[in-house]
Amino acid sequence: MTFDQLMQHAKDIKDKAVELAIKEHDQKYATQSGVVRDPGPFNQHYSFIESMFEPFSRMPDPSAYDPLIADLNAAMAKVNPGSVHTTELSSEVSLGNPVLDKMTTAGSYLQGWTGEAAMAFKAGFIDTFKTVAGNQFTVLSTLKGVLQAHQAMWAKARDDVDKIAENTKNALDNAGGCGKNQWTFDFSVLSAVGAVGGVFVAIATGGVVPLAAIGAVASAGSAGVAGLTASGDSVETIINSMKQAIDELHRHIEEVETREIADKVRALAGAVRANKDKLVSARPKLAGMNEHDLASDSGMGGSD
């Protein structure tokens, strides 16, 4: 089965449920053989099946995240100073950008520039440039991890709802057979994301600020970490187990989004807001000077 055909699977489940319900009714009331029973009431009774699957058919396409993740990878490559500790979130960008070295070696070009502005430029820009660039790299890699986690969550959710439909159809097909009719619903969406440790923003004056990082699991084929097992031959037993599985899947998706992803995104945003000075270089004093001060010893005029 495939997710793209989910609503067709839902219709098939409803049709099979109606067929089995009619069969059970005729057996219970010993309806004369060959009589074609009106399926109308049964169709109405199970009309909710398709509507239960419909919201899942509108889940985002995981592949839509690829261009966004690629853009973040490209941005990370531009601000990678080559000295940042590699984590699972940043492992795809391994080469430092040599263009950044032009700033860290700019001192030789400014040896004749002295005075207040020169000292401020060196202390506020040259000395801290690699640290600031590395912090930007770290935050971008963490943001990329958030997108990858969301992407993995939707991919797993699609697999889970597809399996619910498949196992429900199989249970309906096997009802009344010789063997025991038993089926299981697993929820791999719960294993779609995981915290990634060791992600920090450095402080130029010493110390680090930890970030609440999150990324996708390494293996897309990881087993479900929760599940429901049911058995029986009646249409109500089978459909009720399907309803329970769909309700559980909805709850698990909400849990992953709100606890595993949204909480960490809020923590990341809070850490960025509280540490702007470690992510963006200070505004140059020269930028606020008038023409007279800019040419003075306190501005660009201070030179040997």
C-alpha positions, 0 to 999 in steps of 0.5 A: 500500500502507498500513502498516495492512495490513502483515501482509496484505502479508506473507501475499500475499508468502508466497503469491506466493513459494509460487506462484512456487516451485512454478512454478520446480520444475515447470519444472525437473523438467518436471512433467506439465501440469495436475498440482496440486502439494501446496503444503505443503512450499513453505508451510512453507519460506516460513513465516518471511516473515510472522514477519519482518514481524510485529515491524514491525507493532507499531511505535508509532503516530507520532500517539501522540506528538502529545498529549505534544508539545502538552503540552510546547508548552503548558509552553514557552508558560508559561515563555517570557520573550520573550527566549530565542533562537528555534531550530528546536526552539522556533519554534512558541512565539513569544510571551512570557508577560506573567505572568512580567513580574510577577516581574521588576518586583516590586522596586517593590512591595518598596522598603520591605523591606530587610535580608539576606532582601530582598537575597537575594530580589532577587539569587536570584530577581528578578535571575535570574528571566528567565534561569531561566525562559528555561533551562527554556524551552530544556530543554523545547524540546530535550525536545520535539525528542527526542519529535519525532525519535522520532516522525519515526523511527517514521513513516519506519520504517513507510514503509520497511517498507511499501515493502519489502513493496510492492517485494517483491510487485512483484518477484515479480509481474514475475518471468519477464517480458520486461524486466529484473526489478530493484528497490530498497529505500531506508531513509529512517529514517536521514534522520528526525532531525538535530542542531539547533545553537544550543541553550544554557542561560544562566548567570546569572553569565555564559557558556552551557552547550551542550545536545545538541539533536536534532529531526525533519528539516524535510521528511517527504519527504526521500529515503532516504540508503541503499539496496539494489538487486537484480535477478533472476527466481528466488524465492530471489533476490527473497526473499533480497533482502527478508530483507537489506532487513528486516535492514538496516532493523532495524539502521538503526532501532537505529542511529538510536535508540541513536546519534542519539537515546539518546546525546543524551538521556543528554547532555541529562539529564547537562547538566540534572543538572549545572546544576540551579542554572541551571534552578531558583531557589535555596531561599529562606532564609526557608523554613528560618527559625523564627518568631523569625528570620522576624520579625527584621531578617535575615528579613521584619522588615527594612524602613524 
